[in-house]
Amino acid sequence: MQNLSTEIKAEPLVTETVAHLVSALDSALYYHSPEHTKNVLRQSIELAQEDELASRDQLLLAIAAAFHDAGFLEQRP
């Protein structure tokens, strides 16, 4: 599992998306903050590991978690 965590942390779709959220997300957003995204990402990985999901599924889940608030970079409801 350690290798997978390292792989997820090195995945550009995850790292670059989170970095972009940190630098460009509107600071007026209280709930949908970079910290929220990081928390969702962390919890998703923990739950996927507990459920013993396949490595590829864990990676896809981490990518989805990283992207889940990316829409707020373009427009707010």
C-alpha positions as CSV (number, residue, x, y, z in Angstrom):
1,M,0.0,0.0,0.0
2,Q,2.9,2.4,0.7
3,N,3.9,2.3,-3.0
4,L,0.4,3.1,-4.1
5,S,0.3,6.1,-1.7
6,T,3.6,7.3,-3.2
7,E,2.2,6.7,-6.7
8,I,-0.9,8.7,-6.0
9,K,1.1,11.6,-4.5
10,A,3.3,11.6,-7.6
11,E,0.4,11.5,-10.1
12,P,0.4,14.8,-12.0
13,L,-3.4,14.8,-12.4
14,V,-3.6,14.8,-8.6
15,T,-0.7,17.1,-7.7
16,E,-1.2,19.6,-10.4
17,T,-4.9,19.9,-9.8
18,V,-4.4,20.4,-6.0
19,A,-1.6,22.9,-6.7
20,H,-3.9,24.9,-9.1
21,L,-6.7,24.9,-6.5
22,V,-4.3,26.2,-3.9
23,S,-3.1,29.0,-6.1
24,A,-6.3,30.0,-8.0
25,L,-9.3,29.1,-6.0
26,D,-11.3,32.1,-4.8
27,S,-10.4,32.7,-1.2
28,A,-14.0,33.9,-0.5
29,L,-15.1,30.3,-0.8
30,Y,-15.4,29.1,2.8
31,Y,-16.3,25.4,2.4
32,H,-14.8,24.6,-1.0
33,S,-11.3,25.5,-0.1
34,P,-8.0,23.8,-1.0
35,E,-7.9,22.3,2.5
36,H,-11.4,20.8,1.9
37,T,-10.1,19.2,-1.3
38,K,-7.0,17.8,0.5
39,N,-9.2,16.4,3.2
40,V,-11.5,14.7,0.7
41,L,-8.5,13.3,-1.1
42,R,-6.9,12.0,2.2
43,Q,-10.2,10.4,3.4
44,S,-10.9,8.9,0.0
45,I,-7.5,7.2,-0.1
46,E,-7.9,5.9,3.5
47,L,-11.3,4.5,2.8
48,A,-10.2,2.9,-0.5
49,Q,-7.3,1.2,1.3
50,E,-9.6,0.0,4.1
51,D,-11.9,-1.5,1.5
52,E,-8.9,-3.0,-0.3
53,L,-9.8,-1.5,-3.7
54,A,-7.6,-2.4,-6.6
55,S,-4.6,-0.1,-7.1
56,R,-6.0,1.3,-10.3
57,D,-9.4,2.0,-8.6
58,Q,-7.6,3.8,-5.8
59,L,-5.7,5.9,-8.2
60,L,-8.9,6.8,-10.2
61,L,-10.7,7.7,-6.9
62,A,-7.8,9.9,-5.9
63,I,-8.0,11.7,-9.3
64,A,-11.7,12.2,-8.9
65,A,-11.3,13.5,-5.3
66,A,-8.6,16.0,-6.5
67,F,-10.9,17.3,-9.3
68,H,-14.2,17.3,-7.4
69,D,-14.1,21.1,-6.7
70,A,-12.2,22.1,-9.9
71,G,-15.4,23.6,-11.3
72,F,-15.1,26.4,-8.8
73,L,-12.0,27.6,-10.7
74,E,-14.2,28.5,-13.7
75,Q,-17.5,29.5,-12.2
76,R,-19.4,29.7,-9.0
77,P,-23.1,28.8,-8.7
